[in-house]
Amino acid sequence: MMFKSVIFDWSGVVKDAVEAHLWVVNRMLEELGGKEITLEELKENWEQPYMIFWGKYFPDLTLEKEQELYFKTIVRTDCPKSNSYNGITAFIKKLYNGGAGLFVLSSDPKETIFPEIMEYDLENHFKEVVFKIHDKYESLEELMRKHNLKKEETVFIGDSNHEIEAGKKAGIKTIAVTWGFCTEDKLRGLNPDYLVHNIKELEEILL
């Protein structure tokens, strides 16, 4: 196994959340008095830390207000439910059974991420799940220090600029997946160490 420690982003990597995220963003835009956007516009404009994205539409929106509105939207009874990305849970189990140390770094809140971990049958598979993160670089550095992760043995898997940029800054390898919130062109422009289109390609790198 090339990497002993594998860090996952959650939504857009493990959780197939793109359509649901578009719904949430559009309900938030509606509440703020903005116009609905298309999936193409979301993928073109999505950036993290996520306040960069919101600043393109509402420059005066505060982080506190965004988080309050986001939480209010995701707990709505009509909020679409997301499943795990096809094949990802079996892949995570293979990594786990192969002895890799697995972690999650996500901006998702605990109210959604922990029930999803249980639902996807991934309880006890992760050494640590760090949630509700705005800036992943600081959390990544802290996670690596806390668990004594060696840079050359660690990889960060993400679907947006943020995971790739944070991973590069921390001096670890990065994998960008194309089934998440950003366009393939945008991801390619970030020069991740690996760009993957499906689970088979992910397995070829990590297993």
N, C-alpha and C positions, 0 to 999 in steps of 0.2 A: 504494500500500500504506500503510495507516494506521500500522502499527507496523513499525519497522525491526528490532527485536529481540524475539524470542519465546522465552520460557522455559517449558519443559514440566516438569511433574511426570511421573513415569514410570508406576508402578503405579496403575491406576484412571483413567489418561488415555490413555497410549499402549498400555500393556499391559492387556488385559482380564482383570484379576486377581482379581475379586471372589470368585468361587467358590473359587479356589485359596487365596486369603487366608483365607477362612472355614475351610477345611480346616486350614491352618497354625495359625491361632489356636486351633482346637479341639484339635489335637494338643498345643499348648503348655499349654492349660488342663488337659488330661488329665494331662500330666506334672507340673503344679504341684498336682494334686489338686483341681482345680475341675470344674465341670459344663460340658457342651457348651452352646453358644449357637446361636440360629437366625440366619439371614441378616438378618432384620428387626432382631434385637437388635444385631447387629454394626453395621448401618448407623445405628441409632439412637444407639449408644454410641461409635462410632469418633471419636476426636479425636487431633489431633497438636499438638505433639510426642507421639509414640505412648506415652510413659510416662504421659501423662494417662489414656489408655484403660486401660492395665494397672493403674494405681493404683485404678481403680474395682473391680477384682477382687482384686488383691493389693497393698495399700498398701506393704508392706515389700519388694516386688520391686525389686532394683537394676537400673540400666541395663546394667551388665556382665553380670548373670545373664540378663536378657532377651535381650541380643544373642547370648550364647552359646547359649541355648536356641533362638532363632530360626534361627540358622545351622545348628544341628544338625538342625532340622526341615526346612528347605528343601532340604538335600542328601540327604534320605531318598529311596530309589529309588521309593517309592510316592507321593511328593509330586506332586500334579497339575501338569500343564504348562499354561502360559497362552500364548495367541496374542495378536497385536496386535488392538486394537479395530478393528472392521470399518470400513475406509475411512481410517483415520488415517495409514497410511504413505504413501498416495498424496497426502494433504493435506500432510504434512510435505515431501514432494518438490516439490510445487507452491510452497510457501513458499520452500524452498531455491532452486529454479530462478528464483523471482521476486526473489532477492537478499536475502532476510531473513537476519539473523544468528540462528542457532538454538542454544539451550542446553538442558541438562537439569539439574534440581536434584532429587535423589531420596534417599530414605532406604534404597533398595535397595542391597545390597552389590555390589561389582565382579564377584563370582563369578557373578552372574546377569545383571546389566544389560549387560555388554559382549558376552557371547554372544548375548543377545536383540537387541541393536543389529545384530549381524552377521546373525542369523537373519531379521530384519525388513528386511534389505537397506537399512539406514540408515547404514552405515559412511561416515565423512567428511562426514556431513550436519550434525553439531553442532560448533560452535566449542569447546565444552567440556562435559564431562559430570562433574558433581559428584555423588558417591555417598556412601552410608552417613552421611547427615546426620540428626542428631537435631533440632536447632533450625534451621529453614530461614531465619529472618530474618537471622541473622549471615552465613550462606553467601550469601544473596541480596545483601546489602550489599557483601560482598567481591567477588562476581562482577561487580557493576555498576561498582565502582571499578576492578577489574583490566582490564575491557574498555571502560572509559569509556562506559558505556551512558547515554543521556540518558533521564531519567525519563518525559518526555512521549512518547518513541518506543518505550517498552518495555512489554510485557504479560506477565503470569504466568498460566499456565493450570493449574488444579488441580482436585481432586475432593473436597477436605476443607477444614475450617476453616483449616488451617495455611497453605496457599498464599494464601488470600484475606486472612487477617490479616497475613501477612508482606508481601504485596504492598502492602496499604494503608499499613502502617507505613513501607515504603520509598518511598511516594509514587508508585507506578506503578499502571497499570490492571490489573484482574483479571478473569479469565473462569473461572466455575465450570461444570464439566461434570457432568451428572446420571447418567452411566453408571458412576460409580466407587463409592467406599466410604461415601458419606453420602447421606441422604435429600434429596430436592428441597426439602422444607420447611426442613430445617436449613440448606441452602445459601442458600436465599432469605433466611433470617433474618440471614445474614452480610452482606447487601447488596453482593454483588460488582457490578462495573460491568456485567457481562454474565452471563446464565445461559443455557446452551445445552443442548439435548437431543439433538443429532445433529451429524454432520459438516457437513451443508448449512448449518446455522445458524452453525457455526464459520467456514465459508468466506465467508458473507455479511459477517461482521465483519472478517476478516483478509485476504480476497482481493478 
